Amino acid sequence: MKTKDPHTVGIRELKQRLSYYLGIAQRGRPLSITRRGHAILTISTPRQWAVDPELDARLEELEREGFLTRGSGGPIGLHPRITLRGKPISETVLEDRR
């Protein structure tokens, strides 16, 4: 293991020992993910970030002012399927490869 702090881990180490580090986060210790020595992400359990009343009050205020909309937790960014006339693109790709 390359990292000195067990709650800070590089991407490569995280990929190699994902279950171990997720266990640390699940036990209530925030886990900082680094890329080239710079923190890029923090993993924590929901109870660690959801119980901050000041943050929740500020988010409600921003929502009332119209600066944000809280999501429902469902999927986002789904677009209708695009349909094209003519032969399928897969056939065109196969022809181009020949």
GILIN-V346098 format. One record per helix or strand of 2 or more residues. SS is the DSSP state (H for helix, E for strand). FROM is the first residue (numbers start at 1). TO is the last residue. If there is no record, write none. Layout:
# GILIN-V346098
ss: (SS;SS)
from: (FROM;FROM)
to: (TO;TO)
This chain:
# GILIN-V346098
ss: (E;H;H;E;E;H;H;H)
from: (8;11;18;31;38;46;53;89)
to: (10;16;26;35;43;50;64;97)
